[in-house]
Amino acid sequence: MRCSTCHDPHEVTFNDWKDGYTKVGLKKTCTDCHDTQASFFKQGGIHSKDNCTACHMPNMMSCENFGAVQNPDKGGFDNVRASHIWKIKVDKTAKTLNPPEGKERSPKTPGWTIARDDDGRFFLDLMWACGRTSFSDPNLMGSGASGCHSAVQSNLPKKLHFTDQETIYDIVVGWQKPVKDGYENILKGVKEIDKAMAENPKLSVEKKSRVITLANQARAITEKLQKDGSWGVHGPVYSKKIVDEALVYIQEAKNILK
């Protein structure tokens, strides 16, 4: 990927110059390449009307006033440049921006750096992705925007105004756990079906065909979940729905093999 993969070098912006935020001119958007993720959003749900950039590209950095972006939990107000990190780390305490180890999280502390995950990649923490405050982010300030979960800007119910990362983490894990557990149960079920098929060579062609079809349908759902990669966050209700469908396919296949 290069800047020009997404950005149109001849159309830097396309919104009114009087707006307090910038909408960049793009040749491609996220969903032009990430079609699986887009398919989850098409099913509707709590974030279906939001842009991918609302979570994955928060307005974050401001070199003019770096101190204002070090503590998103406290609602920094000088977040003017879109992050291009993309990857969100689901963690209760991990922070994107950190002072040197053992030093105070203070603007006066020198040597802050962007953290990396266990694979050596930069990441966005949940507070930046969900609970930030920015008066220059079109995802928070644009026409029809909800203010996301900012404690300052959000027009969502008060219980959805986030001021700490732990709250966000608990909600995200609440979406992900049933999907991840279901995913593992589907994989286990497919293996059991394959083993039962191998041990039952006298199974009729009709039954064998039906079992294979059901197993493949279940397997296709696991592949879709894996390719999406959000484990429910892109569409909690839809993700759980297709997990339950796959488990029905597994059970029906096992019933045929009895």
C-alpha positions in Angstrom: 0.0 0.0 0.0 1.0 3.6 -0.7 -0.6 6.9 0.2 -2.0 7.0 -3.4 -3.7 3.6 -2.9 -6.5 5.5 -1.1 -5.8 9.2 -1.4 -6.4 11.2 -4.6 -3.4 13.5 -5.0 -5.4 15.9 -7.1 -8.3 16.2 -4.7 -6.9 16.9 -1.2 -10.3 17.7 0.4 -13.9 17.7 -0.7 -15.9 19.4 2.1 -16.7 23.1 2.7 -13.6 25.1 3.7 -15.7 26.7 6.5 -16.2 23.4 8.3 -14.2 22.8 11.4 -13.0 19.4 10.1 -11.4 18.0 6.9 -12.8 15.3 4.7 -10.0 14.0 2.5 -10.5 13.3 -1.2 -10.2 9.5 -1.7 -9.9 7.2 -4.6 -10.8 4.2 -2.5 -12.5 3.7 0.8 -11.9 0.8 3.3 -14.8 -1.3 2.0 -13.5 -1.3 -1.6 -10.9 -3.8 -0.4 -12.4 -5.2 2.8 -15.5 -6.7 1.3 -16.0 -9.3 4.1 -16.0 -6.7 6.8 -18.4 -4.6 4.7 -20.8 -7.6 4.5 -21.1 -7.7 8.3 -22.0 -4.0 8.3 -24.6 -4.4 5.6 -26.6 -6.6 8.0 -27.3 -3.6 10.2 -26.5 -3.2 13.9 -25.3 -0.6 16.3 -22.3 0.6 14.2 -23.7 -0.1 10.7 -24.1 3.6 9.8 -20.6 4.5 11.0 -17.5 4.8 8.8 -14.6 2.3 9.3 -12.4 5.3 10.0 -14.5 6.2 13.0 -12.9 3.4 15.0 -9.8 2.5 13.0 -8.5 6.0 12.1 -9.3 8.3 15.0 -8.1 11.9 14.8 -5.2 11.6 17.2 -1.9 13.3 16.8 -1.0 17.0 17.1 2.7 17.8 17.2 1.8 21.4 18.1 0.3 20.3 21.4 1.5 16.8 22.1 0.5 17.0 25.8 -3.2 17.2 24.9 -3.2 13.8 23.2 -1.4 11.7 25.9 -4.5 11.1 28.1 -7.6 10.4 25.9 -9.4 9.1 29.1 -9.4 12.7 30.2 -10.9 14.0 26.9 -8.0 15.8 25.1 -9.2 18.4 22.7 -6.4 18.9 20.3 -6.6 15.8 18.1 -6.4 17.0 14.6 -4.7 14.4 12.5 -6.1 11.0 11.5 -4.1 8.0 12.7 -3.0 5.6 10.1 -2.3 2.7 12.5 -5.6 0.9 11.9 -5.1 -2.1 14.1 -7.1 -2.0 17.4 -5.8 -3.9 20.4 -8.6 -5.3 22.6 -6.9 -4.9 26.0 -8.1 -3.6 29.3 -5.0 -1.5 30.1 -2.6 -1.3 27.0 -2.1 2.3 25.8 -1.0 3.5 22.4 1.0 6.4 23.7 3.3 5.8 26.6 6.1 7.5 28.6 9.3 5.7 29.3 8.8 2.7 31.6 8.4 3.8 35.2 7.8 7.5 34.3 4.7 9.5 35.0 2.0 9.9 32.4 2.5 13.7 32.2 3.1 16.1 29.4 6.2 17.2 31.2 7.7 13.7 30.8 10.0 13.4 27.7 10.5 10.4 25.5 6.9 9.3 24.8 6.6 6.6 22.1 3.9 4.7 20.3 3.6 1.1 21.7 3.8 -2.1 19.7 2.0 -5.3 20.2 3.5 -8.8 20.7 3.9 -9.0 16.9 5.9 -5.8 16.8 3.0 -3.8 15.2 1.7 -0.4 16.3 -1.8 -0.5 17.7 -4.7 1.7 18.7 -6.0 1.3 22.2 -9.7 1.0 22.9 -10.0 4.5 24.4 -8.7 6.1 21.2 -10.9 3.9 19.0 -14.1 4.4 21.0 -14.0 7.1 23.6 -11.8 10.0 22.3 -12.9 13.6 22.1 -12.0 15.7 19.0 -13.4 18.8 17.6 -11.7 18.3 14.2 -12.7 14.6 13.5 -15.5 14.4 10.9 -16.6 11.1 12.4 -17.5 13.0 15.6 -18.3 16.4 14.1 -19.7 15.7 10.7 -23.3 16.0 9.6 -25.4 13.5 11.5 -22.5 12.3 13.6 -23.3 11.0 17.1 -20.1 12.1 18.8 -19.3 8.4 19.2 -18.7 7.6 22.9 -16.9 10.8 23.9 -17.8 11.9 27.4 -17.9 15.5 26.0 -19.4 15.2 22.5 -21.6 12.1 22.4 -25.4 12.5 22.0 -25.8 8.8 22.9 -27.4 7.8 26.2 -25.2 8.7 29.2 -24.3 5.0 29.9 -22.6 5.0 26.5 -20.3 7.9 27.4 -16.9 6.3 28.1 -14.4 7.8 30.4 -12.2 4.7 31.1 -10.8 1.9 29.0 -11.9 -0.9 31.2 -15.6 -0.2 30.5 -15.0 -0.4 26.8 -13.0 -3.6 27.2 -15.8 -5.3 29.1 -18.4 -4.4 26.4 -16.1 -5.6 23.5 -15.3 -8.9 25.3 -19.0 -9.4 25.9 -19.5 -9.3 22.1 -16.5 -11.4 21.2 -16.6 -14.2 23.7 -19.8 -16.0 22.5 -18.5 -15.6 18.9 -15.0 -17.0 19.7 -16.5 -19.8 21.8 -18.9 -20.7 19.0 -16.1 -20.6 16.5 -14.1 -23.1 18.5 -17.2 -25.4 18.9 -17.8 -25.3 15.1 -14.2 -26.3 14.4 -14.5 -29.1 16.9 -17.7 -30.2 15.4 -16.4 -30.3 11.9 -13.4 -32.5 13.0 -15.8 -34.9 14.7 -17.9 -35.1 11.6 -14.9 -35.8 9.4 -13.8 -38.6 11.8 -17.3 -40.1 11.9 -17.5 -40.1 8.1 -14.1 -41.9 7.8 -15.3 -44.5 10.3 -18.6 -45.1 8.5 -17.7 -46.2 4.9 -21.1 -47.9 4.5 -23.0 -44.6 4.8 -25.3 -44.1 1.8 -24.4 -41.6 -0.9 -27.4 -39.6 -0.1 -26.6 -39.2 3.5 -22.9 -38.7 2.8 -23.7 -35.9 0.4 -26.0 -34.2 2.9 -23.4 -34.4 5.7 -20.7 -33.0 3.5 -22.9 -30.1 2.4 -23.8 -29.3 6.1 -20.1 -29.5 7.2 -19.0 -27.3 4.3 -21.7 -24.7 5.2 -20.4 -24.6 8.8 -16.8 -24.4 7.6 -17.6 -21.5 5.3 -19.0 -19.6 8.3 -15.8 -20.1 10.3 -13.8 -18.8 7.3 -16.0 -15.7 7.1 -15.6 -15.0 10.8 -11.8 -15.5 10.6 -11.5 -13.2 7.6 -13.6 -10.5 9.2 -11.3 -10.6 12.2 -13.4 -8.5 14.6 -15.0 -11.6 16.3 -18.4 -9.9 16.6 -17.5 -6.2 16.9 -18.4 -5.4 13.3 -21.9 -6.8 13.9 -22.5 -8.5 17.3 -26.0 -9.7 16.5 -25.3 -10.9 13.0 -22.0 -12.6 14.1 -23.8 -14.5 16.8 -26.6 -15.4 14.4 -24.3 -17.1 11.8 -22.4 -18.9 14.6 -25.7 -20.3 15.8 -26.6 -21.3 12.2 -23.3 -23.1 11.9 -23.9 -25.0 15.1 -27.3 -26.1 13.8 -25.5 -27.4 10.6 -23.1 -29.4 12.8 -25.8 -30.9 14.9 -27.9 -31.9 11.9 -24.9 -33.6 10.3 -24.2 -35.5 13.5 -27.9 -36.6 13.7 -27.6 -38.0 10.1 -24.4 -39.9 11.1 -26.1 -41.6 14.1 
